[in-house]
Amino acid sequence: MTWKRDGDAEDADLTLRWAERGGPPAVEPVRKGFGSRIIRMGLSGSGGTELRYGSEGLTAEMTATASQLKQA
């Protein structure tokens, strides 16, 4: 897991990157359950999430501004 910050103060974009490795290939689920909905909501409920399903595993990037996180 890594964090990245771009910008200053309230205008900063914060990105959380989660990567799962060492398991079976990641395949996008056919059925979306509660956990999938929570992940897709992202860091602040704004939906700033990108999921990549690959042969090496799942990678999720969630982005929000600092001001969005303060309000959440």
Biopython code that builds the backbone (N, CA, C, O; Angstrom):
import numpy as np
from Bio.PDB.StructureBuilder import StructureBuilder

atoms = [
    (1, "MET", "N", (0.848, -1.161, 0.000)),
    (1, "MET", "CA", (0.000, 0.000, 0.000)),
    (1, "MET", "C", (0.899, 1.231, 0.000)),
    (1, "MET", "O", (1.878, 1.302, 0.744)),
    (2, "THR", "N", (0.554, 2.194, -0.842)),
    (2, "THR", "CA", (1.293, 3.447, -0.879)),
    (2, "THR", "C", (0.317, 4.623, -0.911)),
    (2, "THR", "O", (-0.812, 4.498, -1.387)),
    (3, "TRP", "N", (0.770, 5.760, -0.400)),
    (3, "TRP", "CA", (0.033, 7.015, -0.441)),
    (3, "TRP", "C", (0.825, 7.991, -1.287)),
    (3, "TRP", "O", (2.055, 7.959, -1.293)),
    (4, "LYS", "N", (0.118, 8.864, -2.005)),
    (4, "LYS", "CA", (0.775, 9.919, -2.766)),
    (4, "LYS", "C", (-0.034, 11.198, -2.591)),
    (4, "LYS", "O", (-1.264, 11.166, -2.588)),
    (5, "ARG", "N", (0.655, 12.313, -2.446)),
    (5, "ARG", "CA", (0.003, 13.614, -2.304)),
    (5, "ARG", "C", (0.503, 14.526, -3.410)),
    (5, "ARG", "O", (1.709, 14.691, -3.590)),
    (6, "ASP", "N", (-0.426, 15.118, -4.150)),
    (6, "ASP", "CA", (-0.095, 16.080, -5.199)),
    (6, "ASP", "C", (-0.766, 17.396, -4.874)),
    (6, "ASP", "O", (-1.992, 17.458, -4.783)),
    (7, "GLY", "N", (0.006, 18.439, -4.699)),
    (7, "GLY", "CA", (-0.551, 19.754, -4.404)),
    (7, "GLY", "C", (-0.361, 20.126, -2.952)),
    (7, "GLY", "O", (0.270, 19.406, -2.178)),
    (8, "ASP", "N", (-0.928, 21.281, -2.598)),
    (8, "ASP", "CA", (-0.775, 21.810, -1.247)),
    (8, "ASP", "C", (-2.124, 22.032, -0.585)),
    (8, "ASP", "O", (-3.129, 22.289, -1.249)),
    (9, "ALA", "N", (-2.124, 21.928, 0.721)),
    (9, "ALA", "CA", (-3.267, 22.253, 1.578)),
    (9, "ALA", "C", (-4.563, 21.587, 1.106)),
    (9, "ALA", "O", (-4.567, 20.401, 0.777)),
    (10, "GLU", "N", (-5.646, 22.337, 1.075)),
    (10, "GLU", "CA", (-6.970, 21.807, 0.766)),
    (10, "GLU", "C", (-7.109, 21.361, -0.682)),
    (10, "GLU", "O", (-7.970, 20.540, -0.998)),
    (11, "ASP", "N", (-6.268, 21.895, -1.565)),
    (11, "ASP", "CA", (-6.349, 21.552, -2.978)),
    (11, "ASP", "C", (-5.569, 20.282, -3.321)),
    (11, "ASP", "O", (-5.584, 19.836, -4.468)),
    (12, "ALA", "N", (-4.899, 19.707, -2.346)),
    (12, "ALA", "CA", (-4.068, 18.532, -2.601)),
    (12, "ALA", "C", (-4.933, 17.329, -2.984)),
    (12, "ALA", "O", (-5.994, 17.102, -2.402)),
    (13, "ASP", "N", (-4.465, 16.567, -3.968)),
    (13, "ASP", "CA", (-5.077, 15.285, -4.316)),
    (13, "ASP", "C", (-4.319, 14.203, -3.561)),
    (13, "ASP", "O", (-3.091, 14.138, -3.624)),
    (14, "LEU", "N", (-5.044, 13.362, -2.855)),
    (14, "LEU", "CA", (-4.446, 12.251, -2.133)),
    (14, "LEU", "C", (-4.843, 10.960, -2.822)),
    (14, "LEU", "O", (-6.018, 10.740, -3.116)),
    (15, "THR", "N", (-3.855, 10.101, -3.079)),
    (15, "THR", "CA", (-4.109, 8.838, -3.760)),
    (15, "THR", "C", (-3.582, 7.692, -2.910)),
    (15, "THR", "O", (-2.429, 7.697, -2.478)),
    (16, "LEU", "N", (-4.447, 6.710, -2.678)),
    (16, "LEU", "CA", (-4.081, 5.466, -1.998)),
    (16, "LEU", "C", (-4.022, 4.383, -3.062)),
    (16, "LEU", "O", (-4.987, 4.183, -3.800)),
    (17, "ARG", "N", (-2.899, 3.684, -3.146)),
    (17, "ARG", "CA", (-2.750, 2.592, -4.108)),
    (17, "ARG", "C", (-2.553, 1.294, -3.346)),
    (17, "ARG", "O", (-1.632, 1.163, -2.541)),
    (18, "TRP", "N", (-3.434, 0.336, -3.612)),
    (18, "TRP", "CA", (-3.393, -0.985, -2.988)),
    (18, "TRP", "C", (-3.146, -2.005, -4.083)),
    (18, "TRP", "O", (-3.869, -2.028, -5.079)),
    (19, "ALA", "N", (-2.140, -2.845, -3.919)),
    (19, "ALA", "CA", (-1.834, -3.870, -4.920)),
    (19, "ALA", "C", (-1.695, -5.217, -4.226)),
    (19, "ALA", "O", (-0.930, -5.361, -3.273)),
    (20, "GLU", "N", (-2.444, -6.201, -4.716)),
    (20, "GLU", "CA", (-2.346, -7.573, -4.211)),
    (20, "GLU", "C", (-1.512, -8.375, -5.197)),
    (20, "GLU", "O", (-1.775, -8.356, -6.400)),
    (21, "ARG", "N", (-0.521, -9.069, -4.696)),
    (21, "ARG", "CA", (0.370, -9.849, -5.551)),
    (21, "ARG", "C", (0.626, -11.213, -4.906)),
    (21, "ARG", "O", (0.465, -11.383, -3.698)),
    (22, "GLY", "N", (1.027, -12.177, -5.732)),
    (22, "GLY", "CA", (1.411, -13.483, -5.218)),
    (22, "GLY", "C", (0.279, -14.495, -5.139)),
    (22, "GLY", "O", (0.494, -15.622, -4.694)),
    (23, "GLY", "N", (-0.901, -14.123, -5.555)),
    (23, "GLY", "CA", (-2.035, -15.041, -5.522)),
    (23, "GLY", "C", (-2.458, -15.399, -6.934)),
    (23, "GLY", "O", (-1.704, -15.201, -7.886)),
    (24, "PRO", "N", (-3.641, -15.915, -7.062)),
    (24, "PRO", "CA", (-4.148, -16.255, -8.399)),
    (24, "PRO", "C", (-4.449, -14.979, -9.192)),
    (24, "PRO", "O", (-4.556, -13.900, -8.609)),
    (25, "PRO", "N", (-4.585, -15.096, -10.507)),
    (25, "PRO", "CA", (-4.956, -13.919, -11.313)),
    (25, "PRO", "C", (-6.272, -13.318, -10.810)),
    (25, "PRO", "O", (-7.188, -14.035, -10.408)),
    (26, "ALA", "N", (-6.340, -11.987, -10.843)),
    (26, "ALA", "CA", (-7.562, -11.293, -10.408)),
    (26, "ALA", "C", (-8.543, -11.237, -11.574)),
    (26, "ALA", "O", (-8.180, -10.889, -12.697)),
    (27, "VAL", "N", (-9.772, -11.581, -11.285)),
    (27, "VAL", "CA", (-10.835, -11.572, -12.290)),
    (27, "VAL", "C", (-11.965, -10.705, -11.753)),
    (27, "VAL", "O", (-12.365, -10.849, -10.597)),
    (28, "GLU", "N", (-12.480, -9.804, -12.586)),
    (28, "GLU", "CA", (-13.572, -8.948, -12.152)),
    (28, "GLU", "C", (-14.773, -9.807, -11.782)),
    (28, "GLU", "O", (-15.183, -10.666, -12.562)),
    (29, "PRO", "N", (-15.345, -9.582, -10.592)),
    (29, "PRO", "CA", (-16.476, -10.415, -10.171)),
    (29, "PRO", "C", (-17.706, -10.176, -11.039)),
    (29, "PRO", "O", (-17.959, -9.062, -11.498)),
    (30, "VAL", "N", (-18.453, -11.237, -11.248)),
    (30, "VAL", "CA", (-19.693, -11.148, -12.010)),
    (30, "VAL", "C", (-20.767, -10.487, -11.157)),
    (30, "VAL", "O", (-21.559, -9.683, -11.649)),
    (31, "ARG", "N", (-20.786, -10.829, -9.897)),
    (31, "ARG", "CA", (-21.778, -10.313, -8.958)),
    (31, "ARG", "C", (-21.120, -9.268, -8.071)),
    (31, "ARG", "O", (-20.027, -9.497, -7.554)),
    (32, "LYS", "N", (-21.759, -8.141, -7.893)),
    (32, "LYS", "CA", (-21.232, -7.071, -7.047)),
    (32, "LYS", "C", (-21.955, -7.101, -5.698)),
    (32, "LYS", "O", (-23.172, -6.931, -5.629)),
    (33, "GLY", "N", (-21.197, -7.316, -4.646)),
    (33, "GLY", "CA", (-21.772, -7.365, -3.311)),
    (33, "GLY", "C", (-21.455, -6.109, -2.514)),
    (33, "GLY", "O", (-21.013, -5.103, -3.069)),
    (34, "PHE", "N", (-21.683, -6.177, -1.213)),
    (34, "PHE", "CA", (-21.482, -5.036, -0.329)),
    (34, "PHE", "C", (-20.032, -4.569, -0.344)),
    (34, "PHE", "O", (-19.771, -3.368, -0.417)),
    (35, "GLY", "N", (-19.088, -5.499, -0.274)),
    (35, "GLY", "CA", (-17.669, -5.133, -0.274)),
    (35, "GLY", "C", (-17.265, -4.395, -1.535)),
    (35, "GLY", "O", (-16.514, -3.421, -1.473)),
    (36, "SER", "N", (-17.757, -4.853, -2.682)),
    (36, "SER", "CA", (-17.456, -4.178, -3.952)),
    (36, "SER", "C", (-17.991, -2.758, -3.960)),
    (36, "SER", "O", (-17.327, -1.843, -4.446)),
    (37, "ARG", "N", (-19.186, -2.572, -3.424)),
    (37, "ARG", "CA", (-19.776, -1.220, -3.377)),
    (37, "ARG", "C", (-18.956, -0.303, -2.481)),
    (37, "ARG", "O", (-18.733, 0.858, -2.825)),
    (38, "ILE", "N", (-18.507, -0.805, -1.345)),
    (38, "ILE", "CA", (-17.708, 0.002, -0.412)),
    (38, "ILE", "C", (-16.387, 0.409, -1.076)),
    (38, "ILE", "O", (-15.985, 1.569, -0.985)),
    (39, "ILE", "N", (-15.724, -0.515, -1.730)),
    (39, "ILE", "CA", (-14.455, -0.199, -2.402)),
    (39, "ILE", "C", (-14.667, 0.840, -3.490)),
    (39, "ILE", "O", (-13.886, 1.785, -3.598)),
    (40, "ARG", "N", (-15.708, 0.682, -4.296)),
    (40, "ARG", "CA", (-15.966, 1.619, -5.396)),
    (40, "ARG", "C", (-16.343, 3.020, -4.910)),
    (40, "ARG", "O", (-16.205, 3.988, -5.658)),
    (41, "MET", "N", (-16.817, 3.139, -3.670)),
    (41, "MET", "CA", (-17.134, 4.461, -3.129)),
    (41, "MET", "C", (-15.863, 5.278, -2.918)),
    (41, "MET", "O", (-15.908, 6.508, -2.934)),
    (42, "GLY", "N", (-14.744, 4.610, -2.723)),
    (42, "GLY", "CA", (-13.475, 5.319, -2.592)),
    (42, "GLY", "C", (-13.213, 5.851, -1.199)),
    (42, "GLY", "O", (-13.866, 5.463, -0.230)),
    (43, "LEU", "N", (-12.239, 6.750, -1.121)),
    (43, "LEU", "CA", (-11.776, 7.261, 0.162)),
    (43, "LEU", "C", (-12.804, 8.118, 0.883)),
    (43, "LEU", "O", (-12.902, 8.070, 2.110)),
    (44, "SER", "N", (-13.561, 8.891, 0.142)),
    (44, "SER", "CA", (-14.478, 9.842, 0.781)),
    (44, "SER", "C", (-15.923, 9.642, 0.375)),
    (44, "SER", "O", (-16.768, 10.492, 0.654)),
    (45, "GLY", "N", (-16.218, 8.527, -0.284)),
    (45, "GLY", "CA", (-17.569, 8.295, -0.752)),
    (45, "GLY", "C", (-17.861, 8.977, -2.073)),
    (45, "GLY", "O", (-18.998, 8.969, -2.545)),
    (46, "SER", "N", (-16.834, 9.569, -2.672)),
    (46, "SER", "CA", (-17.019, 10.312, -3.923)),
    (46, "SER", "C", (-16.873, 9.439, -5.162)),
    (46, "SER", "O", (-17.153, 9.887, -6.274)),
    (47, "GLY", "N", (-16.437, 8.200, -4.980)),
    (47, "GLY", "CA", (-16.320, 7.291, -6.111)),
    (47, "GLY", "C", (-15.054, 7.436, -6.920)),
    (47, "GLY", "O", (-14.985, 6.941, -8.045)),
    (48, "GLY", "N", (-14.051, 8.097, -6.381)),
    (48, "GLY", "CA", (-12.788, 8.266, -7.102)),
    (48, "GLY", "C", (-11.936, 7.012, -7.019)),
    (48, "GLY", "O", (-10.869, 7.024, -6.406)),
    (49, "THR", "N", (-12.404, 5.923, -7.634)),
    (49, "THR", "CA", (-11.715, 4.636, -7.541)),
    (49, "THR", "C", (-11.498, 4.029, -8.914)),
    (49, "THR", "O", (-12.382, 4.055, -9.770)),
    (50, "GLU", "N", (-10.308, 3.482, -9.109)),
    (50, "GLU", "CA", (-10.011, 2.734, -10.336)),
    (50, "GLU", "C", (-9.520, 1.351, -9.921)),
    (50, "GLU", "O", (-8.551, 1.228, -9.171)),
    (51, "LEU", "N", (-10.191, 0.314, -10.413)),
    (51, "LEU", "CA", (-9.802, -1.063, -10.124)),
    (51, "LEU", "C", (-9.267, -1.705, -11.388)),
    (51, "LEU", "O", (-9.849, -1.566, -12.464)),
    (52, "ARG", "N", (-8.137, -2.418, -11.250)),
    (52, "ARG", "CA", (-7.561, -3.142, -12.380)),
    (52, "ARG", "C", (-7.391, -4.608, -11.966)),
    (52, "ARG", "O", (-6.748, -4.927, -10.966)),
    (53, "TYR", "N", (-7.986, -5.471, -12.767)),
    (53, "TYR", "CA", (-7.904, -6.914, -12.536)),
    (53, "TYR", "C", (-6.908, -7.467, -13.540)),
    (53, "TYR", "O", (-7.137, -7.395, -14.748)),
    (54, "GLY", "N", (-5.800, -8.021, -13.049)),
    (54, "GLY", "CA", (-4.773, -8.503, -13.963)),
    (54, "GLY", "C", (-4.244, -9.860, -13.569)),
    (54, "GLY", "O", (-4.588, -10.402, -12.519)),
    (55, "SER", "N", (-3.404, -10.397, -14.425)),
    (55, "SER", "CA", (-2.826, -11.716, -14.163)),
    (55, "SER", "C", (-1.928, -11.704, -12.927)),
    (55, "SER", "O", (-1.737, -12.740, -12.290)),
    (56, "GLU", "N", (-1.375, -10.537, -12.584)),
    (56, "GLU", "CA", (-0.504, -10.441, -11.408)),
    (56, "GLU", "C", (-1.279, -10.180, -10.120)),
    (56, "GLU", "O", (-0.728, -10.330, -9.029)),
    (57, "GLY", "N", (-2.563, -9.787, -10.233)),
    (57, "GLY", "CA", (-3.399, -9.543, -9.060)),
    (57, "GLY", "C", (-4.235, -8.284, -9.209)),
    (57, "GLY", "O", (-4.240, -7.653, -10.265)),
    (58, "LEU", "N", (-4.938, -7.924, -8.150)),
    (58, "LEU", "CA", (-5.804, -6.753, -8.136)),
    (58, "LEU", "C", (-5.004, -5.520, -7.758)),
    (58, "LEU", "O", (-4.172, -5.568, -6.852)),
    (59, "THR", "N", (-5.255, -4.411, -8.454)),
    (59, "THR", "CA", (-4.700, -3.114, -8.089)),
    (59, "THR", "C", (-5.865, -2.138, -7.969)),
    (59, "THR", "O", (-6.703, -2.047, -8.866)),
    (60, "ALA", "N", (-5.912, -1.416, -6.865)),
    (60, "ALA", "CA", (-6.958, -0.419, -6.639)),
    (60, "ALA", "C", (-6.297, 0.916, -6.343)),
    (60, "ALA", "O", (-5.391, 0.992, -5.513)),
    (61, "GLU", "N", (-6.747, 1.974, -7.017)),
    (61, "GLU", "CA", (-6.292, 3.329, -6.731)),
    (61, "GLU", "C", (-7.505, 4.168, -6.367)),
    (61, "GLU", "O", (-8.477, 4.238, -7.119)),
    (62, "MET", "N", (-7.437, 4.804, -5.202)),
    (62, "MET", "CA", (-8.522, 5.641, -4.719)),
    (62, "MET", "C", (-7.989, 7.051, -4.538)),
    (62, "MET", "O", (-6.962, 7.256, -3.892)),
    (63, "THR", "N", (-8.695, 8.031, -5.113)),
    (63, "THR", "CA", (-8.238, 9.412, -5.072)),
    (63, "THR", "C", (-9.332, 10.322, -4.524)),
    (63, "THR", "O", (-10.512, 10.156, -4.835)),
    (64, "ALA", "N", (-8.922, 11.282, -3.706)),
    (64, "ALA", "CA", (-9.832, 12.301, -3.180)),
    (64, "ALA", "C", (-9.008, 13.546, -2.870)),
    (64, "ALA", "O", (-7.793, 13.462, -2.690)),
    (65, "THR", "N", (-9.663, 14.687, -2.808)),
    (65, "THR", "CA", (-8.972, 15.898, -2.403)),
    (65, "THR", "C", (-8.955, 15.964, -0.880)),
    (65, "THR", "O", (-9.776, 15.335, -0.211)),
    (66, "ALA", "N", (-8.022, 16.723, -0.350)),
    (66, "ALA", "CA", (-7.920, 16.877, 1.101)),
    (66, "ALA", "C", (-9.219, 17.445, 1.679)),
    (66, "ALA", "O", (-9.651, 17.036, 2.756)),
    (67, "SER", "N", (-9.838, 18.383, 0.965)),
    (67, "SER", "CA", (-11.083, 18.969, 1.458)),
    (67, "SER", "C", (-12.215, 17.936, 1.500)),
    (67, "SER", "O", (-13.042, 17.975, 2.411)),
    (68, "GLN", "N", (-12.266, 17.009, 0.529)),
    (68, "GLN", "CA", (-13.276, 15.949, 0.549)),
    (68, "GLN", "C", (-13.094, 15.048, 1.764)),
    (68, "GLN", "O", (-14.070, 14.646, 2.397)),
    (69, "LEU", "N", (-11.847, 14.734, 2.087)),
    (69, "LEU", "CA", (-11.589, 13.862, 3.224)),
    (69, "LEU", "C", (-11.945, 14.537, 4.540)),
    (69, "LEU", "O", (-12.408, 13.874, 5.468)),
    (70, "LYS", "N", (-11.737, 15.837, 4.633)),
    (70, "LYS", "CA", (-12.104, 16.547, 5.865)),
    (70, "LYS", "C", (-13.611, 16.555, 6.065)),
    (70, "LYS", "O", (-14.080, 16.516, 7.202)),
    (71, "GLN", "N", (-14.380, 16.605, 4.976)),
    (71, "GLN", "CA", (-15.828, 16.630, 5.070)),
    (71, "GLN", "C", (-16.430, 15.259, 5.326)),
    (71, "GLN", "O", (-17.541, 15.153, 5.847)),
    (72, "ALA", "N", (-15.700, 14.202, 4.961)),
    (72, "ALA", "CA", (-16.221, 12.830, 5.083)),
    (72, "ALA", "C", (-16.291, 12.371, 6.508)),
    (72, "ALA", "O", (-16.707, 11.244, 6.774)),
]
sb = StructureBuilder()
sb.init_structure("model")
sb.init_model(0)
sb.init_chain("A")
sb.init_seg("    ")
for serial, (resi, resn, name, xyz) in enumerate(atoms, 1):
    if name == "N":
        sb.init_residue(resn, " ", resi, " ")
    sb.init_atom(name, np.array(xyz, "f"), 0.0, 1.0, " ", f" {name:<3s}", serial, name[0])
structure = sb.get_structure()
